[in-house]
Amino acid sequence: MEELWTVEYVWMQPVEVYDKFKLDRSILDLGLSVRSRNILLNSGIVTVRQLVECSAAWLLDQRNAGATSVAEIRRALRDVNLYLYREGP
């Protein structure tokens, strides 16, 4: 019999199959400011899956990124119960 539910790990965060749609969404759906959106897009981050694989330190190293932008990105991820790499609930 085929298993109905499986668990996938995204950088040590277990993600149920029914939550995968969150990861495959565009970062444009997170409601970020233009500045935060541009930081991510210019860094090649286009999906939430790619974003949760980034650390806060890496984001801060990106051009035009600062503590306020990273805090906004963290808040947007937290709203959909996801976190940056090596961060958690």
Protein Blocks (a to p, Z undefined) as FASTA:
>chain_A
ZZfbdcddeehiacdfklmmmmmpcfklnopafklmmmmmmnopabfklmmmpcfklmmm
pghiafklmmmmmmmmmmnopacehiaZZ
